[in-house]
Structure formats: C-alpha cells, structure tokens
Amino acid sequence: MLWLITARSGSKSIPNKNIKHLGGVPLLSYPIKAALSTLKDLSGEVWLLTDSKLYANIGEKSGAMVPFIRPVQLASDSASSIDVVLHAMQHASGLGKKFEYIGLLEPTSPFLSENHFYKALEKLKKSSSSSIVAVREHRPNTIFVQDQADTLLEIHKNLKRITDSGRQNFTAQITPSGGLYISKWDDFLKTETFYNEDTLPFMVSDTHGLEIDEPLDWEWAEFLLKKKIIELEKT
C-alpha cells in the first residue's frame, strides 16, 4: 500500500494552510499519522508530495517519507492531482517499487482516521471494483436546487412531486467528500482516474468528511476539536 499525501504550498484562502496548526498540530500531520497507523497491519509506505522544503521537513518530522520535491509543473494551480499521483507512481517504479494499492489523502480532510482507511480498503479488497472514494450525504438534496430563473417553478414541481408520492420516497443523495481515494495499482495505471464505472462509494459523516477550504471551515474544525465532537462521533 502506497499512501500519498498531497500538500502544495501557496494556499490563497488560508495562507500556508497545509502547515497551519489545527488543535496544535500541523494540518498535513493528520493524514500522515493516520496513514502510518495503518502500516501496523499493512505493508507499505507513506509519501508526502510537496513543492516546499519547509513542508517536506514538517512532513518528515511527522513520519512521512519525502522522496522528492514536486517539480514546478506539478505545483501550479492548474496541476491535477491525477498527474501528481501518476508522477509518484512512476517515481516508485523507477526505484523498483510496486504496490498493490495506491491511496490519495488530502490534509484538508483532517478528521478521516485510520479506521476509515482500513474499512475503505477492506471494502475494496472484497470487491472486483477498481477503486473507492469517500462520499457524504449531499445537502441540500437536489430537489431544492434549480437553474437561476425568475421563478422557483422547478423547485415547486419537485416539491409537489414529493407531496403527491409521499416523503418516504425522498431519496438520499451522495456527493464526493474529498480526502480519501484508493485504487488498485494496475487499474489506476490503466484508467488514470479514481472515478470509474465501478468505483465504490465509502460513506463518511459530515463531521469526519469536513473539507477545509475557507476560513469559516477552519473555525468549524477548531470548534469540533474543542468540543470533542470528533472523539464522540463513531467512525
């Protein structure tokens, strides 16, 4: 199992977000520690992929390996995570290393734990699917969403349909949560994506699946830690 943690420098919404301390711990340390914990039972490695020597130093202190500093073309705003993963896999192959699974973790989802990683990997292992991605319930449900218009006609139609058929027919919807993606090594090299026709969903709660993108998300994460809501909520 090769876990990859992507931590590019240069965040605009929250300066140096990936190394800013959340609950007294650098943000990028959360997925590193959780991934390292899985290696008690799995053979594998944890790599931090960053364009910053400062970030690399913090990552190494947290226990991750930093096999290289990300090249400039993979550290821009336009660089895709897929390109970053493929580059890391090619680097591993150049070192004579091949793993059964490749996992992508993001520091911006700090509350995903080793238990989430174990359970997602086990679900994938028991299936014939190529990959698995963390998801959460989508709120609001898309029945409450429509294109911008002069009236709420489409929402009216949707709500009337639910009223006529009964609220028990209100279908739960899911959306990618971010933070956790796992694929079988060979399948990823063939498809170059975590999203295939057979990709499995791995459900996480809104709390554990929190993505920190904006300052308000950071404040909410601090609140969850302070109130020990993360500790109380089962994984």
C-alpha positions in Angstrom: 0.0 0.0 0.0 1.4 3.4 -1.0 -0.3 6.3 0.7 0.3 9.7 -1.0 -0.4 12.9 0.9 -0.6 16.0 -1.4 0.4 19.2 0.3 1.1 22.1 -2.1 2.2 25.4 -0.7 0.7 28.7 -1.7 -2.9 28.5 -0.4 -4.7 31.7 -1.1 -7.8 31.3 1.1 -5.8 30.3 4.2 -2.1 31.2 3.9 0.1 28.2 4.4 -3.0 26.2 5.2 -1.3 22.7 5.0 1.1 23.5 7.8 -1.1 25.8 9.9 -1.7 24.3 13.3 -5.1 22.8 13.9 -5.6 21.8 17.5 -1.9 22.3 18.0 -0.9 20.0 15.1 0.2 20.9 11.5 -2.7 20.2 9.2 -0.7 17.9 7.0 0.3 15.8 10.0 -3.3 14.5 10.4 -3.4 12.2 7.3 0.3 11.3 7.8 -0.3 10.0 11.3 -3.5 8.2 10.3 -1.9 6.5 7.3 1.2 5.5 9.3 -1.1 3.8 11.8 -2.5 1.5 9.1 1.0 0.2 8.4 0.9 -1.7 11.7 -1.1 -4.3 9.7 -0.3 -3.3 6.1 3.0 -3.4 4.3 3.6 -0.1 2.6 4.9 3.4 2.7 3.6 7.0 3.3 4.8 9.7 1.0 4.3 13.4 1.3 4.2 15.1 -2.1 5.0 18.8 -1.8 6.7 21.6 -3.6 8.1 23.1 -0.4 11.2 22.2 1.5 9.6 23.6 4.7 6.6 21.4 4.2 8.8 18.5 3.5 10.7 19.0 6.7 7.5 19.1 8.7 6.2 16.0 6.9 9.3 14.1 7.7 9.1 15.0 11.4 5.6 13.6 11.3 6.9 10.4 10.0 6.3 10.6 6.2 8.9 9.9 3.5 9.5 12.7 1.1 11.1 11.0 -1.9 11.3 14.2 -4.0 10.2 17.8 -4.1 7.4 18.2 -6.6 8.5 19.7 -9.9 7.3 23.2 -10.8 4.8 21.9 -13.4 3.1 19.8 -10.8 2.9 22.6 -8.2 0.8 25.1 -10.1 -2.8 25.9 -9.7 -3.6 24.1 -12.9 -1.8 20.9 -12.0 -4.2 18.0 -11.5 -4.0 15.5 -8.6 -4.0 12.7 -11.1 -0.8 14.0 -12.7 0.7 14.2 -9.3 -0.3 10.6 -8.4 1.0 9.3 -11.8 4.3 11.1 -11.3 4.7 9.5 -7.9 3.9 6.0 -9.2 6.4 6.4 -12.0 9.0 7.5 -9.4 8.2 4.4 -7.3 8.6 2.2 -10.4 12.0 3.9 -11.1 13.0 2.8 -7.6 11.9 -0.8 -8.3 8.9 -0.5 -6.1 5.4 -1.7 -6.9 2.4 -1.7 -4.6 -0.9 -3.5 -4.7 -2.9 -0.3 -3.9 -2.4 3.4 -4.3 -4.2 5.8 -1.9 -4.5 9.6 -2.1 -5.1 11.5 1.1 -5.6 15.3 1.4 -4.7 17.4 4.5 -7.8 19.4 4.0 -9.8 16.5 5.4 -8.1 16.1 8.7 -10.8 14.1 10.5 -10.6 10.9 8.4 -9.0 8.3 10.6 -7.1 5.1 10.2 -10.4 3.3 10.8 -11.8 4.9 7.8 -8.8 3.9 5.8 -9.0 0.3 7.0 -12.7 0.0 6.3 -12.5 1.6 2.8 -9.6 -0.7 1.9 -11.3 -3.8 3.1 -14.5 -2.9 1.2 -12.3 -2.5 -2.0 -10.4 -5.8 -1.3 -13.7 -7.7 -1.1 -14.9 -6.4 -4.4 -13.9 -6.7 -8.0 -14.1 -2.9 -8.3 -11.1 -0.8 -9.3 -11.4 2.0 -6.8 -13.2 3.5 -3.8 -13.9 7.2 -2.9 -15.1 8.8 0.3 -18.6 10.3 0.0 -21.1 12.0 2.3 -24.8 12.8 2.1 -25.5 15.7 -0.2 -27.2 18.6 1.4 -29.4 20.2 0.2 -30.9 17.5 -1.8 -31.1 18.5 -5.5 -34.9 18.7 -5.3 -34.2 22.0 -3.7 -31.9 23.2 -6.5 -32.7 24.6 -9.9 -31.1 26.8 -12.5 -31.3 30.6 -11.8 -34.6 31.9 -13.1 -37.3 34.5 -12.5 -39.5 32.0 -10.5 -39.0 28.8 -8.5 -41.1 26.7 -10.9 -38.8 23.7 -11.0 -38.4 23.6 -7.2 -42.2 23.9 -7.0 -42.6 20.9 -9.3 -40.1 18.8 -7.3 -41.8 19.5 -4.0 -45.2 18.8 -5.4 -44.0 15.5 -6.7 -42.7 14.6 -3.2 -46.0 15.7 -1.6 -48.0 13.6 -4.1 -45.9 10.5 -3.7 -45.1 10.7 0.0 -42.0 11.9 1.8 -40.9 8.3 2.3 -39.9 8.4 -1.4 -37.4 11.2 -0.7 -34.2 9.7 -1.9 -31.0 10.3 -0.1 -28.2 11.6 -2.3 -24.4 11.4 -2.0 -21.5 13.5 -3.2 -17.7 13.0 -3.1 -16.4 14.1 0.3 -12.8 14.5 -0.7 -9.8 13.4 1.4 -9.8 9.7 0.6 -9.3 7.9 -2.7 -8.0 4.3 -3.1 -7.4 2.4 -6.3 -5.8 -0.9 -7.3 -2.4 -0.1 -8.6 -2.6 -1.7 -12.0 -6.2 -0.4 -12.6 -5.1 3.2 -11.8 -2.3 3.0 -14.4 -4.8 1.8 -17.0 -7.6 4.3 -16.3 -5.7 7.2 -14.8 -8.6 8.1 -12.6 -10.2 7.1 -9.3 -13.7 7.6 -10.9 -14.6 4.6 -13.0 -17.9 2.9 -13.8 -17.3 0.5 -10.9 -15.9 3.0 -8.3 -17.3 2.2 -4.9 -18.7 4.9 -2.5 -17.4 4.9 1.1 -19.8 6.8 3.3 -18.4 9.2 5.9 -20.3 11.6 8.2 -20.4 15.3 7.5 -18.2 15.8 10.5 -15.4 13.3 9.6 -15.7 14.3 6.0 -15.2 18.0 6.6 -13.1 19.7 3.9 -11.3 22.8 5.0 -11.3 25.2 2.1 -12.2 28.6 3.6 -11.5 30.4 6.9 -15.0 29.5 8.1 -14.3 25.8 7.6 -11.2 26.2 9.8 -13.2 27.9 12.5 -15.7 25.0 12.4 -12.9 22.4 12.6 -11.4 24.1 15.6 -14.9 24.1 17.3 -15.3 20.4 16.6 -12.0 19.7 18.3 -12.6 22.0 21.2 -16.0 20.4 21.9 -14.5 16.9 21.4 -17.3 16.2 18.9 -14.8 14.3 16.7 -13.9 12.0 19.6 -17.6 11.4 20.5 -18.7 10.5 17.0 -18.1 6.9 16.0 -16.1 6.3 12.8 
